[in-house]
């Protein structure tokens, strides 16, 4: 496994870390994973989630670029202006162009948490080079099923009663100042003005393009309660192309090591199932036809 610094974009103002497997393990025909920032956290991700994810994918033979979007981490703010797309879309497009020119990458899988999932959604719609996407706690909409499960279900959750008892014993209300500040900072990069119908239409577009999708939601993401809500939101039926996971007892930012490992392994397994060793399979088929 090798990790190198990549500079790309206008005047090489953007930075990312390219993680590549050893040459004998590299799956050369596979798409490259691009991991986008979540909120204002730089390329390592919350609790180094992106680092773990990239290295897990490298073990499976896949290359990954962890990006600092413009104005975040070690990437400078963009000076060029455009009304046709947002800065994240231009940043990701620049990253794709760079990887196409330097390592011959032809297709990509976008991975993002929260605002990163939103940006992955927007780019996937516009970029035909995107053949897969992993949305971690991405766009959601409350449903009648959510209201029922959330209000009733929380009465049976250990965390709900644990926090209630702690507040009663301490005589204090929880201090949300830090998390609120993080949410406000993140909202600067997360447009929530999309309608449910427009998101559904976008997802249908991706299905029609045969884009492979994995949606992972956590119990700590308060706007969703259970895997069923995804199908309630958009009216899709479960399918192999559009897989949905819900991790009970997992926090939104994956602070627990075990939860991070579960998510990283799941993503790597999904990646390997969707994008197998194409060159090796092709060789086997050729030999069998002789």
C-alpha positions as CSV (number, residue, x, y, z in Angstrom):
1,X,0.0,0.0,0.0
2,X,1.3,3.5,-0.9
3,X,-0.1,6.9,0.0
4,X,1.0,10.0,-1.8
5,X,0.0,13.7,-1.9
6,X,-1.8,14.9,-5.0
7,X,-2.2,18.5,-6.0
8,X,-4.7,19.4,-8.7
9,X,-7.2,22.0,-9.7
10,X,-6.6,25.7,-10.6
11,X,-2.9,26.4,-10.0
12,X,-2.6,23.1,-8.1
13,X,-4.6,24.7,-5.2
14,X,-6.5,21.6,-4.2
15,X,-5.0,18.7,-2.3
16,X,-5.8,15.1,-1.7
17,X,-4.2,11.9,-0.5
18,X,-4.1,9.0,-3.0
19,X,-4.0,5.6,-1.4
20,X,-3.1,2.8,-3.8
21,X,-2.6,-1.0,-3.3
22,X,0.7,-2.7,-4.1
23,X,1.0,-3.2,-7.9
24,X,0.4,-6.9,-7.7
25,X,-2.9,-6.4,-5.8
26,X,-4.2,-3.4,-7.8
27,X,-7.4,-4.0,-9.7
28,X,-6.5,-1.9,-12.7
29,X,-9.9,-1.8,-14.4
30,X,-11.8,-0.8,-11.3
31,X,-13.2,2.7,-10.6
32,X,-11.3,4.9,-8.2
33,X,-13.1,5.9,-5.0
34,X,-13.2,9.6,-4.2
35,X,-14.0,10.4,-0.5
36,X,-15.4,13.9,0.0
37,X,-15.3,16.1,3.1
38,X,-18.1,16.0,5.7
39,X,-18.9,19.5,6.9
40,X,-15.7,21.4,7.8
41,X,-13.6,18.3,8.8
42,X,-10.6,17.9,6.6
43,X,-9.7,14.8,4.5
44,X,-9.0,12.4,7.4
45,X,-12.7,12.4,8.2
46,X,-14.5,12.2,11.6
47,X,-12.4,10.1,13.9
48,X,-10.2,9.2,10.9
49,X,-13.0,7.5,9.2
50,X,-11.8,8.3,5.7
51,X,-8.3,7.0,6.5
52,X,-9.7,3.7,7.7
53,X,-12.0,3.5,4.7
54,X,-9.2,4.2,2.1
55,X,-6.9,1.6,3.7
56,X,-9.6,-1.0,3.9
57,X,-10.4,-0.5,0.2
58,X,-6.7,-0.7,-0.6
59,X,-6.6,-4.1,1.0
60,X,-9.2,-5.2,-1.5
61,X,-7.2,-3.8,-4.4
62,X,-8.9,-0.5,-5.0
63,X,-7.4,3.0,-5.2
64,X,-8.8,5.9,-3.3
65,X,-8.4,9.7,-3.2
66,X,-9.3,11.5,0.0
67,X,-10.1,15.1,-1.1
68,X,-9.9,18.4,0.7
69,X,-12.5,20.5,-1.1
70,X,-11.6,24.1,-1.8
71,X,-11.4,26.2,1.4
72,X,-11.1,23.1,3.6
73,X,-8.0,21.4,5.1
74,X,-5.0,22.1,2.9
75,X,-6.9,23.2,-0.1
76,X,-7.1,26.9,-0.9
77,X,-10.4,28.6,-1.7
78,X,-11.4,28.7,-5.3
79,X,-11.0,32.1,-7.1
80,X,-12.9,31.2,-10.2
81,X,-16.6,31.8,-10.2
82,X,-19.4,29.9,-11.9
83,X,-23.2,30.0,-11.6
84,X,-23.7,26.6,-13.3
85,X,-22.5,24.4,-10.4
86,X,-21.2,24.7,-6.9
87,X,-17.6,24.6,-5.8
88,X,-17.7,21.0,-4.7
89,X,-18.8,19.9,-8.1
90,X,-15.9,21.7,-9.7
91,X,-13.5,20.4,-7.2
92,X,-14.5,16.8,-7.8
93,X,-14.4,17.2,-11.5
94,X,-10.9,18.6,-11.2
95,X,-9.9,15.5,-9.1
96,X,-11.4,13.2,-11.7
97,X,-9.5,15.0,-14.5
98,X,-6.3,14.8,-12.6
99,X,-6.6,11.0,-11.9
100,X,-7.6,10.4,-15.5
101,X,-4.4,12.2,-16.7
102,X,-2.0,10.7,-14.1
103,X,-3.1,7.1,-13.5
104,X,-5.5,6.5,-16.3
105,X,-8.7,6.3,-14.2
106,X,-11.8,6.2,-16.3
107,X,-14.6,5.7,-13.7
108,X,-15.2,6.7,-10.1
109,X,-17.2,5.9,-7.0
110,X,-18.1,8.8,-4.8
111,X,-18.3,8.4,-1.0
112,X,-19.5,11.0,1.4
113,X,-20.9,11.4,4.9
114,X,-23.7,14.0,5.6
115,X,-22.8,17.0,3.5
116,X,-20.3,14.8,1.6
117,X,-23.2,12.6,0.7
118,X,-25.1,15.6,-0.6
119,X,-22.2,16.7,-2.7
120,X,-21.7,13.1,-4.0
121,X,-25.4,13.1,-5.0
122,X,-25.1,16.4,-6.9
123,X,-21.9,15.3,-8.7
124,X,-23.2,11.8,-9.6
125,X,-26.2,13.3,-11.4
126,X,-24.0,15.4,-13.7
127,X,-21.0,13.2,-14.2
128,X,-21.2,10.1,-16.4
129,X,-17.8,9.0,-15.1
130,X,-19.5,8.2,-11.8
131,X,-20.4,4.5,-11.8
132,X,-21.1,4.1,-8.1
133,X,-21.8,6.1,-4.9
134,X,-21.9,5.4,-1.2
135,X,-24.1,7.8,0.7
136,X,-23.5,7.8,4.5
137,X,-26.4,9.6,6.4
138,X,-27.3,11.5,3.3
139,X,-30.5,13.2,2.2
140,X,-33.6,12.0,4.0
141,X,-37.2,13.1,4.5
142,X,-39.5,12.4,7.4
143,X,-42.5,10.1,6.7
144,X,-45.5,9.0,8.8
145,X,-43.7,5.8,9.5
146,X,-40.7,7.8,10.8
147,X,-42.9,9.7,13.2
148,X,-44.5,6.5,14.5
149,X,-41.2,4.6,14.9
150,X,-39.2,7.5,16.3
151,X,-41.6,8.5,19.0
152,X,-42.6,5.0,20.1
153,X,-39.3,3.3,19.4
154,X,-37.1,5.7,21.5
155,X,-39.0,4.6,24.6
156,X,-37.4,1.2,24.2
157,X,-33.9,2.4,23.5
158,X,-31.2,2.1,26.1
159,X,-29.6,5.3,25.0
160,X,-32.8,7.3,25.5
161,X,-33.2,6.2,29.2
162,X,-29.5,6.3,29.9
163,X,-29.4,10.0,28.9
164,X,-32.6,10.8,30.7
165,X,-31.2,9.3,34.0
166,X,-27.9,11.2,33.6
167,X,-29.8,14.4,33.2
168,X,-32.0,13.7,36.3
169,X,-29.0,12.8,38.4
170,X,-26.9,15.8,37.3
171,X,-29.8,18.2,37.4
172,X,-28.5,19.7,34.2
173,X,-29.7,19.8,30.6
174,X,-27.3,18.5,28.0
175,X,-24.8,21.0,26.5
176,X,-25.4,21.1,22.8
177,X,-23.3,24.2,22.1
178,X,-20.4,22.3,20.5
179,X,-22.6,20.0,18.4
180,X,-24.8,22.9,17.4
181,X,-21.7,24.9,16.3
182,X,-20.6,22.0,14.2
183,X,-24.0,21.7,12.6
184,X,-24.1,25.4,11.8
185,X,-20.6,25.2,10.3
186,X,-21.6,22.1,8.3
187,X,-24.8,23.7,7.0
188,X,-22.6,26.2,5.1
189,X,-21.7,23.3,2.8
190,X,-25.0,21.4,2.9
191,X,-28.0,22.7,0.8
192,X,-31.1,21.2,2.3
193,X,-33.5,22.9,-0.1
194,X,-34.1,19.9,-2.3
195,X,-37.6,18.3,-2.5
196,X,-38.3,14.7,-2.0
197,X,-39.6,14.4,-5.5
198,X,-36.5,16.0,-7.0
199,X,-34.3,13.6,-5.1
200,X,-36.4,10.6,-6.2
201,X,-36.1,11.7,-9.8
202,X,-32.3,12.0,-9.4
203,X,-32.1,8.5,-8.0
204,X,-34.2,7.2,-10.8
205,X,-31.7,8.9,-13.2
206,X,-28.8,7.1,-11.5
207,X,-30.7,3.8,-11.7
208,X,-31.3,4.3,-15.4
209,X,-27.6,4.9,-15.8
210,X,-26.8,1.7,-13.9
211,X,-25.0,3.5,-11.2
212,X,-24.4,1.2,-8.2
213,X,-25.5,2.7,-4.9
214,X,-25.1,2.0,-1.2
215,X,-27.0,4.0,1.4
216,X,-25.9,3.6,5.0
217,X,-27.8,5.3,7.8
218,X,-27.1,5.4,11.5
219,X,-29.4,5.6,14.6
220,X,-27.4,8.7,15.6
221,X,-28.7,10.5,12.5
222,X,-31.9,11.7,14.0
223,X,-33.9,12.3,10.8
224,X,-34.2,8.6,9.9
225,X,-35.5,5.7,11.9
226,X,-35.0,2.3,10.3
227,X,-34.2,0.9,6.8
228,X,-37.9,1.0,5.8
229,X,-37.9,4.8,5.8
230,X,-35.8,4.9,2.6
231,X,-38.4,3.0,0.7
232,X,-41.2,5.1,2.2
233,X,-39.4,8.3,1.2
234,X,-38.8,7.4,-2.5
235,X,-41.2,4.5,-3.3
236,X,-38.4,2.3,-4.6
237,X,-38.4,-1.5,-4.0
238,X,-35.3,-3.2,-2.6
239,X,-32.8,-4.0,-5.3
240,X,-29.3,-5.2,-5.7
241,X,-28.3,-2.0,-7.5
242,X,-29.6,0.2,-4.7
243,X,-28.7,-1.3,-1.3
244,X,-29.7,0.2,2.0
245,X,-28.3,-0.4,5.5
246,X,-29.3,0.9,8.9
247,X,-26.9,0.6,11.8
248,X,-28.7,0.7,15.1
249,X,-26.6,2.0,18.1
250,X,-24.2,3.7,15.7
251,X,-23.5,7.4,16.0
252,X,-23.6,9.8,13.0
253,X,-19.8,10.5,13.1
254,X,-18.7,6.9,14.0
255,X,-16.7,7.6,17.2
256,X,-16.8,3.9,18.2
257,X,-14.0,1.9,16.7
258,X,-16.2,-1.2,16.1
259,X,-18.8,0.8,14.3
260,X,-16.2,2.4,12.0
261,X,-14.8,-1.1,11.2
262,X,-18.2,-2.4,10.4
263,X,-18.9,0.5,8.0
264,X,-15.5,0.3,6.3
265,X,-15.7,-3.5,5.8
266,X,-19.2,-3.2,4.5
267,X,-18.2,-0.5,2.0
268,X,-15.2,-2.6,0.8
269,X,-17.3,-5.7,0.5
270,X,-19.9,-3.8,-1.5
271,X,-17.2,-2.4,-3.7
272,X,-15.7,-5.8,-4.4
273,X,-19.2,-7.2,-5.2
274,X,-20.0,-4.4,-7.6
275,X,-16.6,-4.0,-9.2
276,X,-14.8,-7.4,-9.2
277,X,-11.4,-8.2,-10.7
278,X,-12.5,-7.4,-14.3
279,X,-9.2,-8.2,-15.9
280,X,-8.8,-11.5,-14.1
281,X,-12.4,-12.5,-14.9
282,X,-11.8,-11.6,-18.5
283,X,-8.7,-13.8,-18.6
284,X,-10.5,-16.8,-17.1
285,X,-13.3,-16.5,-19.7
286,X,-10.8,-16.3,-22.5
287,X,-8.9,-19.4,-21.2
288,X,-12.2,-21.3,-20.8
289,X,-13.1,-20.6,-24.5
290,X,-9.8,-22.1,-25.8
